[in-house]
Each structure stands twice: as C-alpha cells, then as structure tokens.
Amino acid sequence: QVQLVESGGGLVQAGGSLRLSCAASGRSFSSYSMGWLRQAPGKEREFVAAINWAGGYRLYADSVKGRFTISRDNALNTVSLQMNSLKPEDTAVYYCAAKYQAWTSKVSEYEYWGQGTQVTVSS
C-alpha cells in the first residue's frame, strides 16, 4: 500500500507558476514510478507527467512539455511538479499517482492515487 497526499495547489494568474508536491508513505516508495494527472470539469482524467523509480527518465504530455517539470526525492519520499507559464486551460484538479515499477502514461494503469489538489489559472 502507498498513501499519497498532494499539496501546493491554488489560484494563479496566467503566466504564473505553481509547485505541487506529493508526500508518499507506505512501503518501498523507490520501487514505484510516479505520475501527475489532472481532471478538468466535464473532462476525463488525463496524463500530465511521469517519472521512473530512479528519477532518470521523465515523460510529459505534449500540452505541458517545456512548461512543467516533474522530479522526485526518494530519500524524502516526495514527488513534485513545477508548473511554469501556466495557462487557463491548465485549470484542473491535479492528482499524484503511483504505479509499481514500470512507468506509464495510461491513467488506468496507476494503482494508488492521492485525493487531488485544485489548480485554477485565471486569464
């Protein structure tokens, strides 16, 4: 079991930045690939970014590439998402999620989820 708790959401103007953090507890955090996913009102949950267990490989959705950066600290059991140049279309609930070993961009393959944190970008 892995428990995940996100923090860092809020309201920001377009062009601004936010940093989301996810604290993990439970067993063997470093054995899990981690992801950030988001869900806007009336839309399906979508993939944003993923990082492999060691932190050496990262994957991004095209919509956030060059603006968002995912990172992890296995010593502190945390994963973060630095979001720059935010746009109104980035408004969503952002979720931290974990998948044992192999990383993925498929929402359905994530095994553990946090409760989500709201990000609102005003125009």
Accessible surface in RSA format (square Angstrom, percent):
REM  Atomic radii and reference values for relative SASA: ProtOr
REM  Chains: A
REM  Algorithm: Lee & Richards
REM  Probe-radius: 1.40
REM  Slices: 20
REM RES _ NUM      All-atoms   Total-Side   Main-Chain    Non-polar    All polar
REM                ABS   REL    ABS   REL    ABS   REL    ABS   REL    ABS   REL
RES GLN A   1   127.56  71.3 113.57  83.0  13.98  33.3  45.85  97.6  81.71  62.0
RES VAL A   2     9.25   6.1   1.89   1.7   7.36  17.7   1.89   1.6   7.36  20.0
RES GLN A   3    88.51  49.5  84.05  61.4   4.46  10.6  53.95 114.8  34.56  26.2
RES LEU A   4     9.92   5.5   0.05   0.0   9.87  24.8   0.05   0.0   9.87  26.6
RES VAL A   5    88.57  58.3  86.37  78.2   2.20   5.3  86.37  75.0   2.20   6.0
RES GLU A   6     7.76   4.5   0.00   0.0   7.76  18.5   0.00   0.0   7.76   6.3
RES SER A   7    62.62  52.9  57.43  76.6   5.19  11.9  42.72  91.0  19.90  27.9
RES GLY A   8    37.31  46.0   0.00   N/A  37.31  46.0  24.98  68.5  12.34  27.6
RES GLY A   9    29.24  36.1   0.00   N/A  29.24  36.1   2.86   7.9  26.38  59.1
RES GLY A  10    29.88  36.9   0.00   N/A  29.88  36.9  29.79  81.7   0.10   0.2
RES LEU A  11   131.92  73.5  99.84  71.4  32.08  80.7  99.84  70.1  32.08  86.3
RES VAL A  12    24.24  15.9  18.74  17.0   5.50  13.3  24.24  21.1   0.00   0.0
RES GLN A  13   137.16  76.7 134.38  98.2   2.78   6.6  36.30  77.3 100.86  76.5
RES ALA A  14    49.96  45.9  26.31  40.6  23.65  53.8  26.67  37.6  23.29  61.7
RES GLY A  15    55.37  68.3   0.00   N/A  55.37  68.3  30.10  82.6  25.27  56.6
RES GLY A  16    22.63  27.9   0.00   N/A  22.63  27.9  21.77  59.7   0.87   1.9
RES SER A  17    58.57  49.5  38.96  52.0  19.61  45.2  22.24  47.3  36.33  50.9
RES LEU A  18    34.04  19.0  29.29  21.0   4.75  11.9  34.04  23.9   0.00   0.0
RES ARG A  19   122.69  51.5 108.30  55.2  14.40  34.3  45.72  62.5  76.97  46.6
RES LEU A  20     0.00   0.0   0.00   0.0   0.00   0.0   0.00   0.0   0.00   0.0
RES SER A  21    39.80  33.6  39.80  53.1   0.00   0.0  20.12  42.9  19.68  27.6
RES CYS A  22     0.46   0.3   0.04   0.0   0.42   1.0   0.17   0.4   0.29   0.3
RES ALA A  23    55.23  50.8  50.97  78.7   4.27   9.7  51.33  72.3   3.90  10.3
RES ALA A  24    10.91  10.0   0.72   1.1  10.18  23.2   1.34   1.9   9.57  25.3
RES SER A  25    60.79  51.4  55.81  74.5   4.98  11.5  46.30  98.6  14.48  20.3
RES GLY A  26    47.84  59.0   0.00   N/A  47.84  59.0  22.05  60.5  25.79  57.8
RES ARG A  27   168.22  70.6 160.29  81.7   7.93  18.9  47.36  64.7 120.86  73.2
RES SER A  28    64.07  54.1  41.62  55.5  22.46  51.7  21.77  46.4  42.31  59.3
RES PHE A  29    10.33   5.2   4.76   2.9   5.57  14.5   5.37   3.3   4.95  14.2
RES SER A  30    48.31  40.8  45.44  60.6   2.86   6.6  14.28  30.4  34.03  47.7
RES SER A  31    35.98  30.4  28.54  38.1   7.44  17.1   9.84  21.0  26.14  36.6
RES TYR A  32    16.57   7.7  16.57   9.4   0.00   0.0   1.39   1.0  15.17  18.7
RES SER A  33     0.70   0.6   0.70   0.9   0.00   0.0   0.41   0.9   0.29   0.4
RES MET A  34     0.20   0.1   0.12   0.1   0.08   0.2   0.04   0.0   0.16   0.2
RES GLY A  35     0.00   0.0   0.00   N/A   0.00   0.0   0.00   0.0   0.00   0.0
RES TRP A  36     0.00   0.0   0.00   0.0   0.00   0.0   0.00   0.0   0.00   0.0
RES LEU A  37     0.00   0.0   0.00   0.0   0.00   0.0   0.00   0.0   0.00   0.0
RES ARG A  38    13.96   5.9  13.96   7.1   0.00   0.0   1.86   2.5  12.10   7.3
RES GLN A  39    60.18  33.7  56.68  41.4   3.51   8.4  10.97  23.3  49.22  37.3
RES ALA A  40    22.58  20.8  18.95  29.2   3.62   8.2  19.47  27.4   3.11   8.2
RES PRO A  41   118.98  86.7  90.39  82.4  28.59 103.9 103.02  85.1  15.97  99.2
RES GLY A  42    92.45 114.0   0.00   N/A  92.45 114.0  45.13 123.9  47.31 106.0
RES LYS A  43   143.76  70.1 130.63  80.2  13.13  31.3  82.81  74.5  60.95  64.9
RES GLU A  44   155.29  89.2 142.04 107.5  13.25  31.5  58.74 113.6  96.55  78.8
RES ARG A  45    75.80  31.8  60.79  31.0  15.01  35.7  12.98  17.7  62.82  38.1
RES GLU A  46    78.23  44.9  75.12  56.8   3.11   7.4  28.29  54.7  49.94  40.8
RES PHE A  47    24.97  12.5  17.53  10.9   7.44  19.4  17.53  10.6   7.44  21.3
RES VAL A  48     0.86   0.6   0.86   0.8   0.00   0.0   0.86   0.7   0.00   0.0
RES ALA A  49     0.00   0.0   0.00   0.0   0.00   0.0   0.00   0.0   0.00   0.0
RES ALA A  50     0.09   0.1   0.09   0.1   0.00   0.0   0.09   0.1   0.00   0.0
RES ILE A  51     0.30   0.2   0.30   0.2   0.00   0.0   0.30   0.2   0.00   0.0
RES ASN A  52    18.64  12.9  18.64  18.0   0.00   0.0   7.01  16.9  11.62  11.2
RES TRP A  53   135.10  54.2 135.10  65.4   0.00   0.0 111.58  59.5  23.52  38.2
RES ALA A  54    58.99  54.2  29.87  46.1  29.12  66.2  31.93  45.0  27.05  71.7
RES GLY A  55    13.43  16.6   0.00   N/A  13.43  16.6   6.37  17.5   7.06  15.8
RES GLY A  56    56.34  69.5   0.00   N/A  56.34  69.5  31.79  87.2  24.56  55.0
RES TYR A  57   146.23  68.3 143.94  81.9   2.29   6.0  98.21  73.8  48.02  59.2
RES ARG A  58   107.08  45.0  80.13  40.8  26.95  64.2  19.94  27.3  87.14  52.8
RES LEU A  59    72.63  40.5  71.04  50.8   1.59   4.0  72.63  51.0   0.00   0.0
RES TYR A  60    40.64  19.0  31.85  18.1   8.79  22.9  28.81  21.6  11.84  14.6
RES ALA A  61    21.69  19.9  14.79  22.8   6.90  15.7  21.69  30.5   0.00   0.0
RES ASP A  62   123.39  86.4  99.77  99.3  23.62  55.8  38.77  91.2  84.61  84.4
RES SER A  63    64.62  54.6  43.05  57.4  21.58  49.7  50.68 107.9  13.94  19.5
RES VAL A  64     0.20   0.1   0.20   0.2   0.00   0.0   0.20   0.2   0.00   0.0
RES LYS A  65   121.73  59.4 102.50  62.9  19.23  45.8  63.65  57.3  58.09  61.9
RES GLY A  66    82.62 101.9   0.00   N/A  82.62 101.9  43.11 118.3  39.51  88.5
RES ARG A  67    31.51  13.2  26.39  13.5   5.12  12.2  25.53  34.9   5.98   3.6
RES PHE A  68     5.21   2.6   0.00   0.0   5.21  13.5   0.00   0.0   5.21  14.9
RES THR A  69    69.77  49.6  68.43  69.4   1.34   3.2  40.20  54.0  29.56  44.7
RES ILE A  70     0.00   0.0   0.00   0.0   0.00   0.0   0.00   0.0   0.00   0.0
RES SER A  71    34.00  28.7  33.98  45.3   0.03   0.1  25.66  54.6   8.34  11.7
RES ARG A  72    33.72  14.2   3.35   1.7  30.37  72.3   7.18   9.8  26.54  16.1
RES ASP A  73    57.06  40.0  52.20  52.0   4.87  11.5  21.78  51.3  35.28  35.2
RES ASN A  74    51.08  35.2  33.04  31.9  18.04  43.4  20.13  48.4  30.95  29.9
RES ALA A  75    97.92  90.0  55.21  85.2  42.71  97.2  66.93  94.3  30.99  82.1
RES LEU A  76   125.60  69.9 106.26  76.0  19.34  48.6 110.47  77.6  15.13  40.7
RES ASN A  77    46.90  32.3  46.27  44.7   0.62   1.5   7.44  17.9  39.45  38.1
RES THR A  78    37.62  26.8  37.54  38.1   0.09   0.2  28.67  38.5   8.96  13.5
RES VAL A  79     0.62   0.4   0.25   0.2   0.37   0.9   0.62   0.5   0.00   0.0
RES SER A  80    12.04  10.2  11.97  16.0   0.07   0.2   0.61   1.3  11.43  16.0
RES LEU A  81     0.00   0.0   0.00   0.0   0.00   0.0   0.00   0.0   0.00   0.0
RES GLN A  82    45.49  25.4  45.16  33.0   0.33   0.8  20.77  44.2  24.72  18.8
RES MET A  83     0.00   0.0   0.00   0.0   0.00   0.0   0.00   0.0   0.00   0.0
RES ASN A  84    59.63  41.1  59.63  57.6   0.00   0.0  15.78  38.0  43.85  42.4
RES SER A  85    59.60  50.4  54.68  73.0   4.92  11.3  19.17  40.8  40.43  56.6
RES LEU A  86     2.11   1.2   0.00   0.0   2.11   5.3   0.00   0.0   2.11   5.7
RES LYS A  87    85.37  41.6  84.94  52.1   0.43   1.0  39.18  35.3  46.19  49.2
RES PRO A  88    55.38  40.4  48.10  43.8   7.28  26.5  48.50  40.0   6.88  42.8
RES GLU A  89   122.41  70.3  96.69  73.1  25.73  61.3  62.87 121.6  59.54  48.6
RES ASP A  90     0.68   0.5   0.68   0.7   0.00   0.0   0.00   0.0   0.68   0.7
RES THR A  91    33.18  23.6  30.04  30.5   3.14   7.5  28.14  37.8   5.04   7.6
RES ALA A  92     0.81   0.7   0.55   0.8   0.26   0.6   0.81   1.1   0.00   0.0
RES VAL A  93    42.68  28.1  42.52  38.5   0.16   0.4  42.52  36.9   0.16   0.4
RES TYR A  94     0.00   0.0   0.00   0.0   0.00   0.0   0.00   0.0   0.00   0.0
RES TYR A  95    31.63  14.8  31.63  18.0   0.00   0.0   7.93   6.0  23.70  29.2
RES CYS A  96     0.00   0.0   0.00   0.0   0.00   0.0   0.00   0.0   0.00   0.0
RES ALA A  97     0.00   0.0   0.00   0.0   0.00   0.0   0.00   0.0   0.00   0.0
RES ALA A  98     0.00   0.0   0.00   0.0   0.00   0.0   0.00   0.0   0.00   0.0
RES LYS A  99    37.26  18.2  37.26  22.9   0.00   0.0  14.54  13.1  22.72  24.2
RES TYR A 100   106.04  49.5 101.37  57.7   4.67  12.1  66.25  49.8  39.79  49.1
RES GLN A 101   101.75  56.9  97.66  71.4   4.09   9.7  23.87  50.8  77.87  59.1
RES ALA A 102    64.05  58.9  52.84  81.5  11.21  25.5  63.48  89.4   0.57   1.5
RES TRP A 103    89.16  35.8  74.18  35.9  14.99  35.2  45.34  24.2  43.82  71.1
RES THR A 104    14.11  10.0   6.03   6.1   8.08  19.2  10.19  13.7   3.91   5.9
RES SER A 105    49.84  42.1  38.96  52.0  10.87  25.0   8.21  17.5  41.62  58.3
RES LYS A 106   127.96  62.4 122.64  75.3   5.32  12.7  75.14  67.6  52.82  56.3
RES VAL A 107    42.64  28.1  37.72  34.1   4.92  11.9  37.72  32.8   4.92  13.3
RES SER A 108   105.48  89.1  67.00  89.4  38.48  88.6  56.85 121.1  48.63  68.1
RES GLU A 109    68.70  39.4  58.00  43.9  10.70  25.5  27.87  53.9  40.83  33.3
RES TYR A 110    11.92   5.6   0.50   0.3  11.42  29.7   0.15   0.1  11.77  14.5
RES GLU A 111    95.20  54.7  65.70  49.7  29.50  70.2  34.55  66.8  60.65  49.5
RES TYR A 112    55.12  25.7  52.40  29.8   2.72   7.1  25.51  19.2  29.61  36.5
RES TRP A 113    79.04  31.7  50.94  24.7  28.10  66.0  39.36  21.0  39.68  64.4
RES GLY A 114     9.29  11.5   0.00   N/A   9.29  11.5   2.18   6.0   7.11  15.9
RES GLN A 115   113.78  63.6  82.20  60.1  31.58  75.2  71.34 151.8  42.44  32.2
RES GLY A 116    12.15  15.0   0.00   N/A  12.15  15.0   0.36   1.0  11.79  26.4
RES THR A 117    18.99  13.5  13.35  13.5   5.64  13.4   7.50  10.1  11.49  17.4
RES GLN A 118    85.24  47.7  76.74  56.1   8.50  20.2  49.78 106.0  35.46  26.9
RES VAL A 119     0.00   0.0   0.00   0.0   0.00   0.0   0.00   0.0   0.00   0.0
RES THR A 120    47.63  33.9  47.63  48.3   0.00   0.0  35.42  47.6  12.21  18.5
RES VAL A 121     7.23   4.8   0.00   0.0   7.23  17.4   0.00   0.0   7.23  19.6
RES SER A 122    42.58  36.0  36.06  48.1   6.52  15.0  35.21  75.0   7.37  10.3
RES SER A 123   130.75 110.5  68.22  91.0  62.53 144.0  56.17 119.6  74.58 104.5
END  Absolute sums over single chains surface
CHAIN  1 A     6195.3       4779.7       1415.7       3307.4       2887.9
END  Absolute sums over all chains
TOTAL          6195.3       4779.7       1415.7       3307.4       2887.9
